[in-house]
Amino acid sequence: MIQAVEIKGLRGIRSGSLTDLTPLVVLVGPNGSGKSTVIEGILIAASPTTAEAIVEVITPP
């Protein structure tokens, strides 16, 4: 289980952290507040091939 997330320098997030996470976490906020960036940061961190995950995240659909 992920207990904390720290992101630095990803998209619009200069520096931020989420701590004391529970098994269910709901990210809520207005458009452009960084919800998707948090998920993308977790995807990058969890990927066995970090470079490929970064390319996946930064490449437009």
PQR file with spaces between the fields and no chain letter, atoms N, CA, C, O and H, PARSE charges and radii, in Angstrom:
ATOM       1  N    MET     1       0.843   -1.173    0.000 -0.4000 1.5000
ATOM       2  CA   MET     1       0.000    0.000    0.000 -0.0000 2.0000
ATOM       3  C    MET     1       0.895    1.246    0.000  0.5500 1.7000
ATOM       4  O    MET     1       1.899    1.299    0.710 -0.5500 1.4000
ATOM       5  N    ILE     2       0.530    2.212   -0.779 -0.4000 1.5000
ATOM       6  CA   ILE     2       1.240    3.487   -0.812 -0.0000 2.0000
ATOM       7  C    ILE     2       0.823    4.293    0.411  0.5500 1.7000
ATOM       8  O    ILE     2      -0.367    4.501    0.647 -0.5500 1.4000
ATOM       9  H    ILE     2      -0.286    2.169   -1.356  0.4000 1.0000
ATOM      10  N    GLN     3       1.803    4.744    1.188 -0.4000 1.5000
ATOM      11  CA   GLN     3       1.502    5.489    2.403 -0.0000 2.0000
ATOM      12  C    GLN     3       1.778    6.976    2.262  0.5500 1.7000
ATOM      13  O    GLN     3       1.233    7.788    3.009 -0.5500 1.4000
ATOM      14  H    GLN     3       2.769    4.574    0.997  0.4000 1.0000
ATOM      15  N    ALA     4       2.634    7.337    1.291 -0.4000 1.5000
ATOM      16  CA   ALA     4       2.966    8.752    1.093 -0.0000 2.0000
ATOM      17  C    ALA     4       3.451    8.948   -0.334  0.5500 1.7000
ATOM      18  O    ALA     4       3.987    8.028   -0.951 -0.5500 1.4000
ATOM      19  H    ALA     4       3.077    6.677    0.684  0.4000 1.0000
ATOM      20  N    VAL     5       3.259   10.154   -0.853 -0.4000 1.5000
ATOM      21  CA   VAL     5       3.711   10.517   -2.188 -0.0000 2.0000
ATOM      22  C    VAL     5       4.378   11.882   -2.092  0.5500 1.7000
ATOM      23  O    VAL     5       3.843   12.809   -1.485 -0.5500 1.4000
ATOM      24  H    VAL     5       2.823   10.901   -0.352  0.4000 1.0000
ATOM      25  N    GLU     6       5.558   11.992   -2.703 -0.4000 1.5000
ATOM      26  CA   GLU     6       6.249   13.283   -2.771 -0.0000 2.0000
ATOM      27  C    GLU     6       6.618   13.522   -4.226  0.5500 1.7000
ATOM      28  O    GLU     6       7.238   12.673   -4.866 -0.5500 1.4000
ATOM      29  H    GLU     6       5.993   11.239   -3.196  0.4000 1.0000
ATOM      30  N    ILE     7       6.236   14.676   -4.742 -0.4000 1.5000
ATOM      31  CA   ILE     7       6.487   15.011   -6.147 -0.0000 2.0000
ATOM      32  C    ILE     7       7.243   16.329   -6.203  0.5500 1.7000
ATOM      33  O    ILE     7       6.887   17.299   -5.533 -0.5500 1.4000
ATOM      34  H    ILE     7       5.732   15.366   -4.223  0.4000 1.0000
ATOM      35  N    LYS     8       8.295   16.344   -7.019 -0.4000 1.5000
ATOM      36  CA   LYS     8       9.077   17.573   -7.232 -0.0000 2.0000
ATOM      37  C    LYS     8       9.320   17.732   -8.728  0.5500 1.7000
ATOM      38  O    LYS     8       9.843   16.826   -9.376 -0.5500 1.4000
ATOM      39  H    LYS     8       8.584   15.557   -7.564  0.4000 1.0000
ATOM      40  N    GLY     9       8.945   18.871   -9.268 -0.4000 1.5000
ATOM      41  CA   GLY     9       9.267   19.207  -10.652 -0.0000 2.0000
ATOM      42  C    GLY     9       8.567   18.382  -11.706  0.5500 1.7000
ATOM      43  O    GLY     9       9.172   18.064  -12.730 -0.5500 1.4000
ATOM      44  H    GLY     9       8.521   19.608   -8.741  0.4000 1.0000
ATOM      45  N    LEU    10       7.329   18.028  -11.497 -0.4000 1.5000
ATOM      46  CA   LEU    10       6.558   17.295  -12.507 -0.0000 2.0000
ATOM      47  C    LEU    10       5.392   18.165  -12.942  0.5500 1.7000
ATOM      48  O    LEU    10       4.535   18.535  -12.138 -0.5500 1.4000
ATOM      49  H    LEU    10       6.837   18.286  -10.665  0.4000 1.0000
ATOM      50  N    ARG    11       5.376   18.484  -14.230 -0.4000 1.5000
ATOM      51  CA   ARG    11       4.366   19.385  -14.799 -0.0000 2.0000
ATOM      52  C    ARG    11       4.249   20.654  -13.966  0.5500 1.7000
ATOM      53  O    ARG    11       5.242   21.361  -13.797 -0.5500 1.4000
ATOM      54  H    ARG    11       6.071   18.184  -14.882  0.4000 1.0000
ATOM      55  N    GLY    12       3.093   20.959  -13.452 -0.4000 1.5000
ATOM      56  CA   GLY    12       2.891   22.202  -12.699 -0.0000 2.0000
ATOM      57  C    GLY    12       3.179   22.089  -11.218  0.5500 1.7000
ATOM      58  O    GLY    12       2.995   23.057  -10.480 -0.5500 1.4000
ATOM      59  H    GLY    12       2.286   20.385  -13.589  0.4000 1.0000
ATOM      60  N    ILE    13       3.628   20.925  -10.764 -0.4000 1.5000
ATOM      61  CA   ILE    13       3.909   20.739   -9.336 -0.0000 2.0000
ATOM      62  C    ILE    13       5.394   20.976   -9.088  0.5500 1.7000
ATOM      63  O    ILE    13       6.229   20.152   -9.460 -0.5500 1.4000
ATOM      64  H    ILE    13       3.777   20.139  -11.363  0.4000 1.0000
ATOM      65  N    ARG    14       5.718   22.088   -8.466 -0.4000 1.5000
ATOM      66  CA   ARG    14       7.121   22.361   -8.117 -0.0000 2.0000
ATOM      67  C    ARG    14       7.564   21.425   -7.007  0.5500 1.7000
ATOM      68  O    ARG    14       8.610   20.783   -7.098 -0.5500 1.4000
ATOM      69  H    ARG    14       5.039   22.757   -8.164  0.4000 1.0000
ATOM      70  N    SER    15       6.762   21.357   -5.965 -0.4000 1.5000
ATOM      71  CA   SER    15       7.063   20.489   -4.835 -0.0000 2.0000
ATOM      72  C    SER    15       5.776   20.265   -4.058  0.5500 1.7000
ATOM      73  O    SER    15       5.048   21.213   -3.763 -0.5500 1.4000
ATOM      74  H    SER    15       5.912   21.878   -5.890  0.4000 1.0000
ATOM      75  N    GLY    16       5.500   19.019   -3.729 -0.4000 1.5000
ATOM      76  CA   GLY    16       4.301   18.725   -2.962 -0.0000 2.0000
ATOM      77  C    GLY    16       4.356   17.324   -2.396  0.5500 1.7000
ATOM      78  O    GLY    16       5.077   16.465   -2.904 -0.5500 1.4000
ATOM      79  H    GLY    16       6.092   18.249   -3.968  0.4000 1.0000
ATOM      80  N    SER    17       3.597   17.098   -1.350 -0.4000 1.5000
ATOM      81  CA   SER    17       3.570   15.767   -0.755 -0.0000 2.0000
ATOM      82  C    SER    17       2.188   15.468   -0.182  0.5500 1.7000
ATOM      83  O    SER    17       1.454   16.359    0.246 -0.5500 1.4000
ATOM      84  H    SER    17       3.012   17.795   -0.937  0.4000 1.0000
ATOM      85  N    LEU    18       1.871   14.193   -0.193 -0.4000 1.5000
ATOM      86  CA   LEU    18       0.671   13.675    0.452 -0.0000 2.0000
ATOM      87  C    LEU    18       1.157   12.627    1.439  0.5500 1.7000
ATOM      88  O    LEU    18       1.885   11.712    1.054 -0.5500 1.4000
ATOM      89  H    LEU    18       2.467   13.470   -0.540  0.4000 1.0000
ATOM      90  N    THR    19       0.775   12.739    2.685 -0.4000 1.5000
ATOM      91  CA   THR    19       1.253   11.804    3.699 -0.0000 2.0000
ATOM      92  C    THR    19       0.081   11.164    4.426  0.5500 1.7000
ATOM      93  O    THR    19      -1.060   11.612    4.313 -0.5500 1.4000
ATOM      94  H    THR    19       0.184   13.482    2.998  0.4000 1.0000
ATOM      95  N    ASP    20       0.379   10.117    5.167 -0.4000 1.5000
ATOM      96  CA   ASP    20      -0.623    9.396    5.965 -0.0000 2.0000
ATOM      97  C    ASP    20      -1.806    8.961    5.114  0.5500 1.7000
ATOM      98  O    ASP    20      -2.959    9.128    5.511 -0.5500 1.4000
ATOM      99  H    ASP    20       1.306    9.753    5.259  0.4000 1.0000
ATOM     100  N    LEU    21      -1.513    8.394    3.926 -0.4000 1.5000
ATOM     101  CA   LEU    21      -2.581    7.956    3.033 -0.0000 2.0000
ATOM     102  C    LEU    21      -3.237    6.683    3.555  0.5500 1.7000
ATOM     103  O    LEU    21      -2.570    5.820    4.127 -0.5500 1.4000
ATOM     104  H    LEU    21      -0.576    8.258    3.604  0.4000 1.0000
ATOM     105  N    THR    22      -4.522    6.577    3.359 -0.4000 1.5000
ATOM     106  CA   THR    22      -5.298    5.406    3.762 -0.0000 2.0000
ATOM     107  C    THR    22      -5.504    4.511    2.538  0.5500 1.7000
ATOM     108  O    THR    22      -5.143    4.910    1.431 -0.5500 1.4000
ATOM     109  H    THR    22      -5.064    7.278    2.895  0.4000 1.0000
ATOM     110  N    PRO    23      -6.071    3.321    2.702 -0.5600 1.5000
ATOM     111  CA   PRO    23      -6.278    2.451    1.541  0.2800 2.0000
ATOM     112  C    PRO    23      -7.159    3.070    0.448  0.5500 1.7000
ATOM     113  O    PRO    23      -7.037    2.698   -0.719 -0.5500 1.4000
ATOM     114  N    LEU    24      -8.029    3.995    0.803 -0.4000 1.5000
ATOM     115  CA   LEU    24      -8.863    4.681   -0.182 -0.0000 2.0000
ATOM     116  C    LEU    24      -8.552    6.173   -0.130  0.5500 1.7000
ATOM     117  O    LEU    24      -8.719    6.820    0.904 -0.5500 1.4000
ATOM     118  H    LEU    24      -8.128    4.297    1.751  0.4000 1.0000
ATOM     119  N    VAL    25      -8.096    6.708   -1.266 -0.4000 1.5000
ATOM     120  CA   VAL    25      -7.781    8.125   -1.361 -0.0000 2.0000
ATOM     121  C    VAL    25      -8.558    8.703   -2.532  0.5500 1.7000
ATOM     122  O    VAL    25      -8.546    8.141   -3.627 -0.5500 1.4000
ATOM     123  H    VAL    25      -7.961    6.182   -2.106  0.4000 1.0000
ATOM     124  N    VAL    26      -9.228    9.816   -2.307 -0.4000 1.5000
ATOM     125  CA   VAL    26      -9.990   10.495   -3.346 -0.0000 2.0000
ATOM     126  C    VAL    26      -9.353   11.865   -3.559  0.5500 1.7000
ATOM     127  O    VAL    26      -9.260   12.671   -2.633 -0.5500 1.4000
ATOM     128  H    VAL    26      -9.237   10.273   -1.417  0.4000 1.0000
ATOM     129  N    LEU    27      -8.916   12.118   -4.793 -0.4000 1.5000
ATOM     130  CA   LEU    27      -8.345   13.422   -5.127 -0.0000 2.0000
ATOM     131  C    LEU    27      -9.455   14.298   -5.694  0.5500 1.7000
ATOM     132  O    LEU    27     -10.100   13.941   -6.680 -0.5500 1.4000
ATOM     133  H    LEU    27      -8.991   11.463   -5.546  0.4000 1.0000
ATOM     134  N    VAL    28      -9.668   15.440   -5.064 -0.4000 1.5000
ATOM     135  CA   VAL    28     -10.740   16.344   -5.453 -0.0000 2.0000
ATOM     136  C    VAL    28     -10.159   17.735   -5.619  0.5500 1.7000
ATOM     137  O    VAL    28      -9.361   18.184   -4.796 -0.5500 1.4000
ATOM     138  H    VAL    28      -9.144   15.730   -4.263  0.4000 1.0000
ATOM     139  N    GLY    29     -10.557   18.417   -6.684 -0.4000 1.5000
ATOM     140  CA   GLY    29     -10.110   19.783   -6.888 -0.0000 2.0000
ATOM     141  C    GLY    29     -10.555   20.285   -8.241  0.5500 1.7000
ATOM     142  O    GLY    29     -11.018   19.503   -9.071 -0.5500 1.4000
ATOM     143  H    GLY    29     -11.205   18.052   -7.353  0.4000 1.0000
ATOM     144  N    PRO    30     -10.422   21.568   -8.474 -0.5600 1.5000
ATOM     145  CA   PRO    30     -10.843   22.139   -9.753  0.2800 2.0000
ATOM     146  C    PRO    30      -9.919   21.695  -10.890  0.5500 1.7000
ATOM     147  O    PRO    30      -8.824   21.182  -10.660 -0.5500 1.4000
ATOM     148  N    ASN    31     -10.384   21.904  -12.108 -0.4000 1.5000
ATOM     149  CA   ASN    31      -9.564   21.599  -13.269 -0.0000 2.0000
ATOM     150  C    ASN    31      -8.237   22.338  -13.171  0.5500 1.7000
ATOM     151  O    ASN    31      -8.190   23.501  -12.770 -0.5500 1.4000
ATOM     152  H    ASN    31     -11.274   22.321  -12.295  0.4000 1.0000
ATOM     153  N    GLY    32      -7.162   21.655  -13.540 -0.4000 1.5000
ATOM     154  CA   GLY    32      -5.852   22.274  -13.538 -0.0000 2.0000
ATOM     155  C    GLY    32      -5.176   22.331  -12.181  0.5500 1.7000
ATOM     156  O    GLY    32      -4.154   23.003  -12.036 -0.5500 1.4000
ATOM     157  H    GLY    32      -7.200   20.710  -13.866  0.4000 1.0000
ATOM     158  N    SER    33      -5.720   21.641  -11.180 -0.4000 1.5000
ATOM     159  CA   SER    33      -5.126   21.712   -9.840 -0.0000 2.0000
ATOM     160  C    SER    33      -4.053   20.655   -9.595  0.5500 1.7000
ATOM     161  O    SER    33      -3.372   20.701   -8.571 -0.5500 1.4000
ATOM     162  H    SER    33      -6.549   21.095  -11.298  0.4000 1.0000
ATOM     163  N    GLY    34      -3.888   19.694  -10.523 -0.4000 1.5000
ATOM     164  CA   GLY    34      -2.808   18.719  -10.402 -0.0000 2.0000
ATOM     165  C    GLY    34      -3.220   17.313  -10.039  0.5500 1.7000
ATOM     166  O    GLY    34      -2.359   16.485   -9.741 -0.5500 1.4000
ATOM     167  H    GLY    34      -4.442   19.656  -11.355  0.4000 1.0000
ATOM     168  N    LYS    35      -4.503   17.012  -10.051 -0.4000 1.5000
ATOM     169  CA   LYS    35      -4.965   15.666   -9.700 -0.0000 2.0000
ATOM     170  C    LYS    35      -4.351   14.616  -10.632  0.5500 1.7000
ATOM     171  O    LYS    35      -3.820   13.607  -10.167 -0.5500 1.4000
ATOM     172  H    LYS    35      -5.202   17.685  -10.293  0.4000 1.0000
ATOM     173  N    SER    36      -4.422   14.848  -11.916 -0.4000 1.5000
ATOM     174  CA   SER    36      -3.865   13.897  -12.887 -0.0000 2.0000
ATOM     175  C    SER    36      -2.352   13.813  -12.768  0.5500 1.7000
ATOM     176  O    SER    36      -1.781   12.741  -12.973 -0.5500 1.4000
ATOM     177  H    SER    36      -4.854   15.667  -12.294  0.4000 1.0000
ATOM     178  N    THR    37      -1.702   14.897  -12.448 -0.4000 1.5000
ATOM     179  CA   THR    37      -0.250   14.903  -12.292 -0.0000 2.0000
ATOM     180  C    THR    37       0.165   14.025  -11.112  0.5500 1.7000
ATOM     181  O    THR    37       1.191   13.348  -11.180 -0.5500 1.4000
ATOM     182  H    THR    37      -2.166   15.767  -12.282  0.4000 1.0000
ATOM     183  N    VAL    38      -0.608   14.028  -10.046 -0.4000 1.5000
ATOM     184  CA   VAL    38      -0.318   13.147   -8.910 -0.0000 2.0000
ATOM     185  C    VAL    38      -0.395   11.696   -9.359  0.5500 1.7000
ATOM     186  O    VAL    38       0.485   10.900   -9.030 -0.5500 1.4000
ATOM     187  H    VAL    38      -1.441   14.578   -9.991  0.4000 1.0000
ATOM     188  N    ILE    39      -1.434   11.342  -10.104 -0.4000 1.5000
ATOM     189  CA   ILE    39      -1.583    9.972  -10.596 -0.0000 2.0000
ATOM     190  C    ILE    39      -0.434    9.619  -11.534  0.5500 1.7000
ATOM     191  O    ILE    39       0.100    8.512  -11.467 -0.5500 1.4000
ATOM     192  H    ILE    39      -2.148   11.989  -10.371  0.4000 1.0000
ATOM     193  N    GLU    40      -0.050   10.549  -12.409 -0.4000 1.5000
ATOM     194  CA   GLU    40       1.060   10.304  -13.326 -0.0000 2.0000
ATOM     195  C    GLU    40       2.373   10.127  -12.558  0.5500 1.7000
ATOM     196  O    GLU    40       3.206    9.306  -12.942 -0.5500 1.4000
ATOM     197  H    GLU    40      -0.484   11.448  -12.464  0.4000 1.0000
ATOM     198  N    GLY    41       2.561   10.874  -11.500 -0.4000 1.5000
ATOM     199  CA   GLY    41       3.756   10.714  -10.670 -0.0000 2.0000
ATOM     200  C    GLY    41       3.823    9.338  -10.039  0.5500 1.7000
ATOM     201  O    GLY    41       4.893    8.734   -9.966 -0.5500 1.4000
ATOM     202  H    GLY    41       1.884   11.541  -11.188  0.4000 1.0000
ATOM     203  N    ILE    42       2.688    8.843   -9.585 -0.4000 1.5000
ATOM     204  CA   ILE    42       2.629    7.497   -9.015 -0.0000 2.0000
ATOM     205  C    ILE    42       2.921    6.457  -10.098  0.5500 1.7000
ATOM     206  O    ILE    42       3.625    5.479   -9.846 -0.5500 1.4000
ATOM     207  H    ILE    42       1.819    9.334   -9.644  0.4000 1.0000
ATOM     208  N    LEU    43       2.386    6.666  -11.294 -0.4000 1.5000
ATOM     209  CA   LEU    43       2.648    5.757  -12.418 -0.0000 2.0000
ATOM     210  C    LEU    43       4.145    5.704  -12.716  0.5500 1.7000
ATOM     211  O    LEU    43       4.697    4.620  -12.907 -0.5500 1.4000
ATOM     212  H    LEU    43       1.814    7.460  -11.499  0.4000 1.0000
ATOM     213  N    ILE    44       4.802    6.853  -12.757 -0.4000 1.5000
ATOM     214  CA   ILE    44       6.244    6.895  -13.026 -0.0000 2.0000
ATOM     215  C    ILE    44       7.005    6.160  -11.932  0.5500 1.7000
ATOM     216  O    ILE    44       7.892    5.358  -12.221 -0.5500 1.4000
ATOM     217  H    ILE    44       4.354    7.733  -12.602  0.4000 1.0000
ATOM     218  N    ALA    45       6.661    6.432  -10.678 -0.4000 1.5000
ATOM     219  CA   ALA    45       7.377    5.815   -9.562 -0.0000 2.0000
ATOM     220  C    ALA    45       7.177    4.304   -9.508  0.5500 1.7000
ATOM     221  O    ALA    45       8.086    3.575   -9.109 -0.5500 1.4000
ATOM     222  H    ALA    45       5.940    7.084  -10.444  0.4000 1.0000
ATOM     223  N    ALA    46       6.010    3.829   -9.901 -0.4000 1.5000
ATOM     224  CA   ALA    46       5.709    2.402   -9.828 -0.0000 2.0000
ATOM     225  C    ALA    46       6.192    1.619  -11.040  0.5500 1.7000
ATOM     226  O    ALA    46       6.172    0.388  -11.025 -0.5500 1.4000
ATOM     227  H    ALA    46       5.272    4.420  -10.225  0.4000 1.0000
ATOM     228  N    SER    47       6.618    2.299  -12.073 -0.4000 1.5000
ATOM     229  CA   SER    47       7.027    1.633  -13.303 -0.0000 2.0000
ATOM     230  C    SER    47       8.414    1.013  -13.168  0.5500 1.7000
ATOM     231  O    SER    47       9.318    1.638  -12.615 -0.5500 1.4000
ATOM     232  H    SER    47       6.634    3.299  -12.085  0.4000 1.0000
ATOM     233  N    PRO    48       8.589   -0.207  -13.666 -0.5600 1.5000
ATOM     234  CA   PRO    48       9.928   -0.811  -13.638  0.2800 2.0000
ATOM     235  C    PRO    48      10.883   -0.136  -14.625  0.5500 1.7000
ATOM     236  O    PRO    48      12.101   -0.242  -14.486 -0.5500 1.4000
ATOM     237  N    THR    49      10.331    0.549  -15.610 -0.4000 1.5000
ATOM     238  CA   THR    49      11.146    1.273  -16.594 -0.0000 2.0000
ATOM     239  C    THR    49      10.786    2.751  -16.506  0.5500 1.7000
ATOM     240  O    THR    49       9.924    3.236  -17.240 -0.5500 1.4000
ATOM     241  H    THR    49       9.342    0.635  -15.722  0.4000 1.0000
ATOM     242  N    THR    50      11.444    3.449  -15.615 -0.4000 1.5000
ATOM     243  CA   THR    50      11.124    4.845  -15.334 -0.0000 2.0000
ATOM     244  C    THR    50      11.170    5.718  -16.582  0.5500 1.7000
ATOM     245  O    THR    50      10.277    6.542  -16.785 -0.5500 1.4000
ATOM     246  H    THR    50      12.144    3.056  -15.019  0.4000 1.0000
ATOM     247  N    ALA    51      12.183    5.557  -17.415 -0.4000 1.5000
ATOM     248  CA   ALA    51      12.313    6.394  -18.615 -0.0000 2.0000
ATOM     249  C    ALA    51      11.123    6.213  -19.548  0.5500 1.7000
ATOM     250  O    ALA    51      10.600    7.191  -20.082 -0.5500 1.4000
ATOM     251  H    ALA    51      12.908    4.888  -17.250  0.4000 1.0000
ATOM     252  N    GLU    52      10.694    4.983  -19.747 -0.4000 1.5000
ATOM     253  CA   GLU    52       9.534    4.737  -20.607 -0.0000 2.0000
ATOM     254  C    GLU    52       8.265    5.328  -20.004  0.5500 1.7000
ATOM     255  O    GLU    52       7.421    5.846  -20.735 -0.5500 1.4000
ATOM     256  H    GLU    52      11.119    4.189  -19.313  0.4000 1.0000
ATOM     257  N    ALA    53       8.118    5.259  -18.698 -0.4000 1.5000
ATOM     258  CA   ALA    53       6.929    5.826  -18.036 -0.0000 2.0000
ATOM     259  C    ALA    53       6.916    7.341  -18.184  0.5500 1.7000
ATOM     260  O    ALA    53       5.855    7.931  -18.387 -0.5500 1.4000
ATOM     261  H    ALA    53       8.803    4.837  -18.105  0.4000 1.0000
ATOM     262  N    ILE    54       8.081    7.980  -18.086 -0.4000 1.5000
ATOM     263  CA   ILE    54       8.140    9.433  -18.247 -0.0000 2.0000
ATOM     264  C    ILE    54       7.733    9.823  -19.659  0.5500 1.7000
ATOM     265  O    ILE    54       6.978   10.776  -19.850 -0.5500 1.4000
ATOM     266  H    ILE    54       8.943    7.500  -17.921  0.4000 1.0000
ATOM     267  N    VAL    55       8.231    9.088  -20.653 -0.4000 1.5000
ATOM     268  CA   VAL    55       7.856    9.364  -22.047 -0.0000 2.0000
ATOM     269  C    VAL    55       6.349    9.191  -22.231  0.5500 1.7000
ATOM     270  O    VAL    55       5.710    9.995  -22.909 -0.5500 1.4000
ATOM     271  H    VAL    55       8.844    8.313  -20.498  0.4000 1.0000
ATOM     272  N    GLU    56       5.790    8.163  -21.640 -0.4000 1.5000
ATOM     273  CA   GLU    56       4.354    7.900  -21.719 -0.0000 2.0000
ATOM     274  C    GLU    56       3.556    9.061  -21.130  0.5500 1.7000
ATOM     275  O    GLU    56       2.533    9.460  -21.686 -0.5500 1.4000
ATOM     276  H    GLU    56       6.309    7.509  -21.089  0.4000 1.0000
ATOM     277  N    VAL    57       4.017    9.593  -20.024 -0.4000 1.5000
ATOM     278  CA   VAL    57       3.299   10.674  -19.334 -0.0000 2.0000
ATOM     279  C    VAL    57       3.404   12.000  -20.111  0.5500 1.7000
ATOM     280  O    VAL    57       2.419   12.731  -20.218 -0.5500 1.4000
ATOM     281  H    VAL    57       4.848    9.269  -19.572  0.4000 1.0000
ATOM     282  N    ILE    58       4.581   12.306  -20.646 -0.4000 1.5000
ATOM     283  CA   ILE    58       4.748   13.613  -21.274 -0.0000 2.0000
ATOM     284  C    ILE    58       4.345   13.665  -22.742  0.5500 1.7000
ATOM     285  O    ILE    58       4.243   14.749  -23.316 -0.5500 1.4000
ATOM     286  H    ILE    58       5.380   11.711  -20.559  0.4000 1.0000
ATOM     287  N    THR    59       4.113   12.496  -23.364 -0.4000 1.5000
ATOM     288  CA   THR    59       3.700   12.476  -24.761 -0.0000 2.0000
ATOM     289  C    THR    59       2.209   12.754  -24.858  0.5500 1.7000
ATOM     290  O    THR    59       1.416   12.056  -24.226 -0.5500 1.4000
ATOM     291  H    THR    59       4.195   11.615  -22.899  0.4000 1.0000
ATOM     292  N    PRO    60       1.805   13.768  -25.644 -0.5600 1.5000
ATOM     293  CA   PRO    60       0.375   14.070  -25.781  0.2800 2.0000
ATOM     294  C    PRO    60      -0.372   12.913  -26.446  0.5500 1.7000
ATOM     295  O    PRO    60       0.198   12.186  -27.260 -0.5500 1.4000
ATOM     296  N    PRO    61      -1.641   12.747  -26.099 -0.5600 1.5000
ATOM     297  CA   PRO    61      -2.445   11.632  -26.674  0.2800 2.0000
ATOM     298  C    PRO    61      -2.627   11.748  -28.170  0.5500 1.7000
ATOM     299  O    PRO    61      -3.271   10.896  -28.782 -0.5500 1.4000
